[in-house]
Amino acid sequence: MEIILTMYALTIGPTDQTLCFNSEVPIKYKDLKNCSLDKKRLIDYLHEDLVDREVTIIFKCSSEGSNV
């Protein structure tokens, strides 16, 4: 089980380019409960900064890895 994240940054730079990145948090979890707790902590920590920067990140706990 790991946290997978996909980040969207809309209208970046002078050409209004949309960017999308996919990544994984490099920590393995034994169960969904612990993964979900850390995911919530990460979201709470990043939320205000992401809103200010107009960036969206989708977080999910997955045992299958990234599929994007």
Buried (B, 14 or more C-beta within 10 A) or exposed (E): BBBBBBBEBEEEEEEEEEEEEEEEBEEEBEEEEEBBEBBEEBBEEBEEEBEEEEBEBEBEBBEEEEEE
